[in-house]
């Protein structure tokens, strides 16, 4: 019985791993207009939207 449950969990994780490959963590350096110091903006974006995120001001 335990083997069947273990197999079910393994199959579920493979599907989640396949979906996770479509997402990327993007880190963008943003300069503060007040102080001139850089800060970093981190987000998780779908791989098709990465260029759009980096093009934003």
LINCORCOR-V841304 format. One line per field, one symbol per residue. ss: DSSP state (@ for helix, = for strand, . for the rest). psi: psi as a letter, one per 30 degrees, with the letter a starting at -180 (. if undefined). burial: b if it has 24 or more other ideal C-beta (glycine too) atoms within 12 Angstrom, else e. Layout:
ss = ???
psi = ???
burial = ???
This chain:
ss = .@@@@@@@@@@@@@@@@@@@..=========......=========@@@@@@@@@..
psi = eeeeeeeeeeeeeeeeeeefffkkkkkkkkkkfefflklkjklkkkffgeeeeffk.
burial = eeeeeeeeeeeeeeeeeeeeeeeeeeeeeeeeeeeeeeeeeeeeeeeeeeeeeeeee
